[in-house]
Amino acid sequence: TTSSQAQSISALTAALATELRSGQAPDQAWHSVLRGWSGPLPGYWVSGTDVVTVLGRWAGLPGWGGLAAVAICWRVADATGSGLADALERVGEAMRHEHDVATEVHGQLTAVRATATVLATLPLVAVAMGHILGAEPLAVLLGSTVGAACLGAGLLLALTGWWWITRQVDAVRRQRRHERYELRE
């Protein structure tokens, strides 16, 4: 479930729980919420279609896996008569938490990438500043063996650092996808 879809699922469950707490039957609450719904949904709903079937179908669409929990809650409430509003509120809370975590991870990864970009451009800025100040850094770097060795080592280290940071960011993203998959099972 992506961050925006988690928000949408959270809002949907909150609206359904509110309707249920007002005394409406589950199917009536569903109709009422969908009539006034302005947020994104993964598909459309045809009147007369079983709510659990629709939720299950929507949950299979990319990014909407959180709706599987809503479908399970609905099915259990239908079978046992247990309180659907409380269960939907818990699902909504989990989706809000998912959104908060995704937002935090995205912010942290953006900061790491920005830092990597700044660090990768600093040597270019230093060469440009040296040239502006009349030091001729390119002549030193390209005109001597020691300069060429320093340039080569600097480029190698910069590329290695960029590769390492990119690898770490990708590892965090893979871990997040894996964690979300495990939560759905």
DRENPA-3360 file (N, C-alpha, C; in nm, 2 decimals, always signed):
BEGIN
1 = TTSSQAQS = +0.08/-0.12/+0.00/+0.00/+0.00/+0.00/+0.09/+0.12/+0.00 ~ +0.07/+0.21/-0.10/+0.14/+0.33/-0.10/+0.09/+0.43/+0.00 ~ +0.17/+0.54/+0.03/+0.13/+0.64/+0.13/-0.01/+0.70/+0.10 ~ -0.03/+0.74/-0.02/-0.16/+0.81/-0.05/-0.27/+0.71/-0.05 ~ -0.25/+0.59/-0.09/-0.35/+0.49/-0.08/-0.38/+0.45/+0.06 ~ -0.28/+0.44/+0.15/-0.30/+0.42/+0.29/-0.38/+0.53/+0.35 ~ -0.36/+0.65/+0.31/-0.44/+0.76/+0.36/-0.59/+0.75/+0.32 ~ -0.61/+0.71/+0.19/-0.74/+0.69/+0.14/-0.81/+0.58/+0.21;
9 = ISALTAAL = -0.74/+0.47/+0.23/-0.80/+0.36/+0.31/-0.84/+0.40/+0.45 ~ -0.75/+0.47/+0.51/-0.77/+0.52/+0.65/-0.90/+0.61/+0.65 ~ -0.91/+0.70/+0.55/-1.03/+0.79/+0.55/-1.16/+0.71/+0.52 ~ -1.15/+0.61/+0.44/-1.26/+0.52/+0.40/-1.31/+0.45/+0.53 ~ -1.21/+0.39/+0.60/-1.25/+0.31/+0.72/-1.31/+0.40/+0.83 ~ -1.26/+0.52/+0.84/-1.31/+0.62/+0.94/-1.45/+0.66/+0.90 ~ -1.48/+0.68/+0.77/-1.61/+0.72/+0.73/-1.71/+0.60/+0.75 ~ -1.66/+0.48/+0.72/-1.75/+0.36/+0.74/-1.78/+0.34/+0.89;
17 = ATELRSGQ = -1.68/+0.36/+0.97/-1.70/+0.34/+1.12/-1.79/+0.44/+1.17 ~ -1.78/+0.56/+1.12/-1.88/+0.67/+1.17/-2.02/+0.64/+1.13 ~ -2.04/+0.59/+1.01/-2.17/+0.55/+0.96/-2.23/+0.44/+1.05 ~ -2.14/+0.34/+1.07/-2.18/+0.22/+1.15/-2.22/+0.26/+1.29 ~ -2.14/+0.35/+1.35/-2.17/+0.40/+1.49/-2.30/+0.48/+1.50 ~ -2.34/+0.54/+1.38/-2.46/+0.61/+1.38/-2.59/+0.52/+1.38 ~ -2.56/+0.39/+1.37/-2.67/+0.30/+1.37/-2.70/+0.23/+1.24 ~ -2.63/+0.26/+1.13/-2.66/+0.20/+1.00/-2.61/+0.06/+1.00;
25 = APDQAWHS = -2.67/-0.02/+0.92/-2.63/-0.16/+0.89/-2.51/-0.15/+0.80 ~ -2.42/-0.25/+0.80/-2.30/-0.24/+0.72/-2.32/-0.21/+0.57 ~ -2.41/-0.27/+0.51/-2.44/-0.25/+0.37/-2.49/-0.10/+0.34 ~ -2.57/-0.06/+0.43/-2.62/+0.08/+0.43/-2.51/+0.18/+0.44 ~ -2.42/+0.15/+0.54/-2.31/+0.24/+0.57/-2.22/+0.25/+0.44 ~ -2.20/+0.13/+0.38/-2.12/+0.12/+0.25/-2.18/+0.21/+0.15 ~ -2.31/+0.20/+0.12/-2.38/+0.28/+0.02/-2.36/+0.43/+0.05 ~ -2.39/+0.46/+0.18/-2.38/+0.60/+0.22/-2.25/+0.66/+0.20;
33 = VLRGWSGP = -2.14/+0.59/+0.24/-2.01/+0.64/+0.23/-1.97/+0.66/+0.08 ~ -2.00/+0.56/+0.00/-1.96/+0.57/-0.14/-2.04/+0.68/-0.21 ~ -2.16/+0.70/-0.18/-2.24/+0.81/-0.24/-2.17/+0.95/-0.22 ~ -2.12/+0.97/-0.10/-2.05/+1.10/-0.07/-1.90/+1.10/-0.08 ~ -1.84/+0.99/-0.13/-1.70/+0.98/-0.13/-1.64/+1.06/-0.24 ~ -1.53/+1.14/-0.20/-1.47/+1.22/-0.30/-1.32/+1.18/-0.32 ~ -1.27/+1.09/-0.23/-1.13/+1.05/-0.24/-1.11/+0.94/-0.34 ~ -0.98/+0.91/-0.37/-0.95/+0.81/-0.47/-1.00/+0.67/-0.42;
41 = LPGYWVSG = -1.04/+0.59/-0.51/-1.08/+0.45/-0.49/-1.01/+0.37/-0.61 ~ -0.98/+0.25/-0.59/-0.91/+0.17/-0.69/-1.00/+0.13/-0.81 ~ -1.13/+0.14/-0.80/-1.22/+0.10/-0.91/-1.36/+0.16/-0.88 ~ -1.45/+0.10/-0.95/-1.59/+0.15/-0.92/-1.67/+0.03/-0.86 ~ -1.79/+0.07/-0.81/-1.87/-0.03/-0.74/-2.00/-0.03/-0.81 ~ -2.05/-0.15/-0.84/-2.18/-0.17/-0.91/-2.28/-0.21/-0.80 ~ -2.39/-0.14/-0.80/-2.49/-0.16/-0.70/-2.54/-0.31/-0.70 ~ -2.55/-0.37/-0.59/-2.59/-0.51/-0.58/-2.48/-0.61/-0.57;
49 = TDVVTVLG = -2.36/-0.56/-0.59/-2.24/-0.64/-0.58/-2.20/-0.66/-0.43 ~ -2.16/-0.78/-0.39/-2.12/-0.80/-0.25/-2.00/-0.72/-0.22 ~ -2.01/-0.65/-0.10/-1.90/-0.56/-0.06/-1.77/-0.63/-0.04 ~ -1.77/-0.75/+0.02/-1.65/-0.83/+0.04/-1.58/-0.86/-0.09 ~ -1.67/-0.90/-0.19/-1.61/-0.93/-0.32/-1.55/-0.81/-0.39 ~ -1.61/-0.69/-0.38/-1.55/-0.57/-0.43/-1.42/-0.53/-0.36 ~ -1.43/-0.54/-0.23/-1.30/-0.51/-0.15/-1.19/-0.60/-0.18 ~ -1.22/-0.73/-0.20/-1.12/-0.83/-0.23/-1.06/-0.80/-0.37;
57 = RWAGLPGW = -1.15/-0.76/-0.47/-1.10/-0.73/-0.60/-1.01/-0.61/-0.60 ~ -1.06/-0.51/-0.53/-0.98/-0.38/-0.52/-0.85/-0.41/-0.45 ~ -0.85/-0.49/-0.35/-0.72/-0.52/-0.27/-0.62/-0.59/-0.36 ~ -0.66/-0.65/-0.47/-0.57/-0.72/-0.56/-0.50/-0.62/-0.65 ~ -0.55/-0.50/-0.66/-0.49/-0.40/-0.75/-0.36/-0.34/-0.68 ~ -0.26/-0.30/-0.76/-0.13/-0.25/-0.71/-0.16/-0.13/-0.62 ~ -0.10/-0.14/-0.50/-0.11/-0.03/-0.40/-0.23/-0.03/-0.31 ~ -0.32/-0.12/-0.33/-0.45/-0.12/-0.25/-0.46/-0.24/-0.17;
65 = GGLAAVAI = -0.35/-0.31/-0.14/-0.35/-0.43/-0.06/-0.41/-0.42/+0.08 ~ -0.41/-0.29/+0.14/-0.47/-0.27/+0.27/-0.61/-0.29/+0.28 ~ -0.68/-0.29/+0.16/-0.82/-0.32/+0.16/-0.85/-0.46/+0.19 ~ -0.76/-0.55/+0.18/-0.78/-0.69/+0.21/-0.82/-0.70/+0.36 ~ -0.75/-0.62/+0.44/-0.79/-0.62/+0.59/-0.93/-0.58/+0.61 ~ -0.98/-0.48/+0.53/-1.11/-0.43/+0.54/-1.21/-0.54/+0.50 ~ -1.18/-0.61/+0.39/-1.26/-0.72/+0.34/-1.27/-0.83/+0.45 ~ -1.16/-0.86/+0.51/-1.15/-0.97/+0.62/-1.24/-0.92/+0.73;
73 = CWRVADAT = -1.23/-0.80/+0.78/-1.31/-0.75/+0.89/-1.46/-0.76/+0.85 ~ -1.49/-0.72/+0.73/-1.63/-0.73/+0.69/-1.68/-0.87/+0.69 ~ -1.60/-0.96/+0.63/-1.64/-1.10/+0.63/-1.66/-1.16/+0.77 ~ -1.57/-1.13/+0.86/-1.58/-1.18/+1.00/-1.70/-1.12/+1.07 ~ -1.73/-0.99/+1.04/-1.85/-0.93/+1.10/-1.98/-0.99/+1.05 ~ -1.98/-1.02/+0.92/-2.10/-1.08/+0.86/-2.12/-1.22/+0.92 ~ -2.01/-1.30/+0.94/-2.02/-1.43/+0.99/-2.05/-1.44/+1.13 ~ -1.99/-1.35/+1.21/-2.00/-1.37/+1.36/-2.09/-1.26/+1.43;
81 = GSGLADAL = -2.12/-1.16/+1.36/-2.20/-1.05/+1.42/-2.11/-0.96/+1.51 ~ -1.98/-0.98/+1.50/-1.89/-0.89/+1.58/-1.89/-0.75/+1.53 ~ -1.84/-0.66/+1.61/-1.85/-0.52/+1.58/-1.75/-0.48/+1.47 ~ -1.81/-0.43/+1.36/-1.73/-0.40/+1.25/-1.67/-0.26/+1.26 ~ -1.73/-0.17/+1.33/-1.68/-0.03/+1.35/-1.54/-0.03/+1.42 ~ -1.53/-0.11/+1.53/-1.40/-0.11/+1.60/-1.29/-0.17/+1.51 ~ -1.32/-0.28/+1.44/-1.22/-0.34/+1.35/-1.18/-0.24/+1.24 ~ -1.28/-0.17/+1.18/-1.24/-0.08/+1.08/-1.16/+0.04/+1.13;
89 = ERVGEAMR = -1.18/+0.08/+1.26/-1.10/+0.18/+1.31/-0.96/+0.14/+1.33 ~ -0.94/+0.01/+1.37/-0.81/-0.04/+1.39/-0.73/-0.05/+1.26 ~ -0.81/-0.09/+1.15/-0.74/-0.10/+1.02/-0.70/+0.04/+0.98 ~ -0.79/+0.14/+1.00/-0.76/+0.28/+0.97/-0.64/+0.33/+1.04 ~ -0.63/+0.29/+1.17/-0.51/+0.33/+1.25/-0.38/+0.27/+1.19 ~ -0.39/+0.15/+1.15/-0.28/+0.08/+1.09/-0.24/+0.15/+0.96 ~ -0.34/+0.19/+0.88/-0.31/+0.26/+0.75/-0.25/+0.39/+0.78 ~ -0.30/+0.47/+0.88/-0.24/+0.59/+0.91/-0.09/+0.57/+0.96;
97 = HEHDVATE = -0.07/+0.47/+1.03/+0.07/+0.44/+1.08/+0.16/+0.41/+0.95 ~ +0.10/+0.33/+0.86/+0.18/+0.30/+0.74/+0.21/+0.42/+0.66 ~ +0.12/+0.52/+0.65/+0.14/+0.64/+0.59/+0.25/+0.72/+0.66 ~ +0.24/+0.73/+0.79/+0.34/+0.80/+0.87/+0.48/+0.74/+0.85 ~ +0.49/+0.61/+0.85/+0.62/+0.55/+0.83/+0.68/+0.57/+0.69 ~ +0.59/+0.56/+0.59/+0.63/+0.58/+0.46/+0.68/+0.73/+0.44 ~ +0.61/+0.82/+0.50/+0.65/+0.96/+0.48/+0.78/+0.98/+0.55 ~ +0.80/+0.93/+0.67/+0.93/+0.94/+0.74/+1.05/+0.88/+0.66;
105 = VHGQLTAV = +1.03/+0.76/+0.61/+1.13/+0.69/+0.53/+1.16/+0.77/+0.41 ~ +1.06/+0.82/+0.34/+1.08/+0.90/+0.22/+1.17/+1.02/+0.25 ~ +1.13/+1.09/+0.36/+1.20/+1.21/+0.40/+1.35/+1.18/+0.43 ~ +1.37/+1.07/+0.51/+1.51/+1.03/+0.54/+1.59/+1.00/+0.42 ~ +1.53/+0.92/+0.33/+1.60/+0.89/+0.20/+1.63/+1.01/+0.12 ~ +1.54/+1.10/+0.11/+1.56/+1.22/+0.03/+1.68/+1.30/+0.09 ~ +1.69/+1.31/+0.22/+1.80/+1.38/+0.29/+1.93/+1.31/+0.26 ~ +1.93/+1.18/+0.26/+2.05/+1.10/+0.23/+2.10/+1.13/+0.08;
113 = RATATVLA = +2.00/+1.12/-0.01/+2.04/+1.15/-0.15/+2.09/+1.29/-0.17 ~ +2.02/+1.39/-0.10/+2.07/+1.53/-0.12/+2.21/+1.54/-0.06 ~ +2.24/+1.48/+0.05/+2.37/+1.48/+0.10/+2.47/+1.42/+0.01 ~ +2.44/+1.31/-0.05/+2.53/+1.25/-0.15/+2.55/+1.34/-0.27 ~ +2.45/+1.40/-0.32/+2.46/+1.49/-0.43/+2.55/+1.61/-0.40 ~ +2.54/+1.67/-0.28/+2.62/+1.78/-0.24/+2.77/+1.73/-0.23 ~ +2.79/+1.62/-0.17/+2.93/+1.57/-0.15/+2.99/+1.53/-0.29 ~ +2.91/+1.49/-0.38/+2.96/+1.45/-0.51/+3.00/+1.58/-0.59;
121 = TLPLVAVA = +2.93/+1.69/-0.57/+2.95/+1.81/-0.65/+3.06/+1.90/-0.58 ~ +3.09/+1.88/-0.46/+3.19/+1.96/-0.39/+3.33/+1.97/-0.46 ~ +3.38/+1.85/-0.51/+3.51/+1.86/-0.59/+3.50/+1.95/-0.71 ~ +3.39/+1.94/-0.78/+3.37/+2.03/-0.90/+3.37/+2.17/-0.86 ~ +3.30/+2.20/-0.75/+3.29/+2.34/-0.70/+3.43/+2.39/-0.66 ~ +3.51/+2.30/-0.60/+3.65/+2.34/-0.56/+3.73/+2.37/-0.68 ~ +3.72/+2.29/-0.78/+3.80/+2.31/-0.91/+3.76/+2.44/-0.97 ~ +3.63/+2.47/-0.97/+3.58/+2.60/-1.03/+3.63/+2.72/-0.95;
129 = MGHILGAE = +3.62/+2.70/-0.82/+3.67/+2.81/-0.73/+3.82/+2.84/-0.75 ~ +3.89/+2.73/-0.76/+4.04/+2.74/-0.78/+4.07/+2.81/-0.91 ~ +3.99/+2.78/-1.02/+4.01/+2.84/-1.15/+3.97/+2.99/-1.14 ~ +3.87/+3.02/-1.07/+3.82/+3.16/-1.05/+3.93/+3.24/-0.98 ~ +3.99/+3.18/-0.88/+4.10/+3.25/-0.80/+4.23/+3.25/-0.87 ~ +4.24/+3.18/-0.99/+4.36/+3.19/-1.07/+4.46/+3.08/-1.04 ~ +4.43/+2.98/-0.96/+4.52/+2.87/-0.92/+4.54/+2.77/-1.03 ~ +4.46/+2.76/-1.14/+4.47/+2.67/-1.25/+4.47/+2.52/-1.20;
137 = PLAVLLGS = +4.37/+2.48/-1.13/+4.37/+2.34/-1.07/+4.36/+2.23/-1.18 ~ +4.30/+2.27/-1.30/+4.30/+2.17/-1.41/+4.44/+2.14/-1.46 ~ +4.52/+2.25/-1.47/+4.66/+2.23/-1.52/+4.74/+2.15/-1.43 ~ +4.72/+2.16/-1.30/+4.79/+2.08/-1.20/+4.74/+1.94/-1.21 ~ +4.60/+1.92/-1.21/+4.55/+1.78/-1.21/+4.58/+1.70/-1.34 ~ +4.58/+1.78/-1.45/+4.60/+1.71/-1.58/+4.75/+1.72/-1.63 ~ +4.83/+1.80/-1.57/+4.96/+1.83/-1.62/+5.07/+1.75/-1.55 ~ +5.04/+1.68/-1.45/+5.15/+1.61/-1.38/+5.10/+1.47/-1.34;
145 = TVGAACLG = +5.19/+1.38/-1.32/+5.16/+1.24/-1.28/+5.09/+1.24/-1.14 ~ +5.14/+1.32/-1.05/+5.08/+1.33/-0.91/+4.94/+1.38/-0.92 ~ +4.92/+1.49/-1.00/+4.79/+1.55/-1.02/+4.69/+1.45/-1.08 ~ +4.73/+1.38/-1.19/+4.65/+1.28/-1.25/+4.61/+1.16/-1.15 ~ +4.71/+1.12/-1.07/+4.68/+1.02/-0.97/+4.58/+1.07/-0.87 ~ +4.60/+1.20/-0.83/+4.50/+1.25/-0.73/+4.36/+1.26/-0.80 ~ +4.36/+1.31/-0.92/+4.23/+1.31/-0.99/+4.16/+1.18/-1.01 ~ +4.24/+1.08/-1.05/+4.19/+0.94/-1.06/+4.14/+0.89/-0.93;
153 = AGLLLALT = +4.22/+0.91/-0.82/+4.18/+0.86/-0.69/+4.05/+0.93/-0.64 ~ +4.04/+1.06/-0.66/+3.93/+1.14/-0.62/+3.80/+1.09/-0.70 ~ +3.81/+1.07/-0.83/+3.70/+1.02/-0.90/+3.66/+0.88/-0.86 ~ +3.75/+0.80/-0.83/+3.72/+0.66/-0.79/+3.65/+0.67/-0.65 ~ +3.70/+0.75/-0.56/+3.64/+0.76/-0.43/+3.50/+0.82/-0.44 ~ +3.48/+0.92/-0.52/+3.35/+0.98/-0.54/+3.25/+0.89/-0.60 ~ +3.29/+0.81/-0.70/+3.20/+0.71/-0.76/+3.17/+0.60/-0.66 ~ +3.27/+0.56/-0.59/+3.24/+0.45/-0.49/+3.15/+0.50/-0.38;
161 = GWWWITRQ = +3.16/+0.62/-0.33/+3.07/+0.68/-0.24/+2.93/+0.69/-0.29 ~ +2.92/+0.74/-0.41/+2.78/+0.75/-0.48/+2.72/+0.61/-0.49 ~ +2.80/+0.51/-0.53/+2.75/+0.37/-0.55/+2.70/+0.32/-0.41 ~ +2.78/+0.34/-0.31/+2.75/+0.29/-0.18/+2.62/+0.35/-0.12 ~ +2.61/+0.48/-0.13/+2.49/+0.55/-0.08/+2.37/+0.50/-0.16 ~ +2.38/+0.49/-0.29/+2.27/+0.44/-0.37/+2.23/+0.30/-0.33 ~ +2.33/+0.22/-0.31/+2.30/+0.08/-0.27/+2.23/+0.08/-0.13 ~ +2.27/+0.16/-0.04/+2.21/+0.17/+0.09/+2.06/+0.21/+0.08;
169 = VDAVRRQR = +2.04/+0.32/+0.00/+1.90/+0.37/-0.02/+1.81/+0.26/-0.08 ~ +1.86/+0.19/-0.18/+1.79/+0.08/-0.25/+1.76/-0.03/-0.15 ~ +1.86/-0.06/-0.06/+1.83/-0.17/+0.04/+1.72/-0.13/+0.13 ~ +1.72/+0.00/+0.17/+1.61/+0.04/+0.26/+1.47/+0.03/+0.19 ~ +1.47/+0.07/+0.06/+1.34/+0.06/-0.01/+1.30/-0.08/-0.03 ~ +1.39/-0.17/-0.06/+1.36/-0.32/-0.07/+1.31/-0.37/+0.06 ~ +1.37/-0.33/+0.17/+1.33/-0.38/+0.30/+1.18/-0.33/+0.33 ~ +1.15/-0.21/+0.30/+1.02/-0.15/+0.32/+0.92/-0.23/+0.24;
177 = RHERYELR = +0.95/-0.26/+0.11/+0.86/-0.34/+0.03/+0.84/-0.48/+0.09 ~ +0.94/-0.54/+0.14/+0.94/-0.67/+0.20/+0.85/-0.67/+0.32 ~ +0.87/-0.57/+0.41/+0.79/-0.55/+0.53/+0.65/-0.54/+0.50 ~ +0.61/-0.46/+0.40/+0.47/-0.44/+0.36/+0.41/-0.57/+0.31 ~ +0.49/-0.65/+0.24/+0.44/-0.77/+0.19/+0.42/-0.87/+0.30 ~ +0.51/-0.87/+0.40/+0.49/-0.97/+0.51/+0.37/-0.93/+0.59 ~ +0.34/-0.80/+0.61/+0.22/-0.75/+0.68/+0.09/-0.80/+0.61 ~ +0.09/-0.80/+0.48/-0.03/-0.84/+0.41/-0.06/-0.99/+0.42;
185 = E = +0.04/-1.07/+0.43/+0.02/-1.21/+0.43/-0.06/-1.26/+0.55;
% end
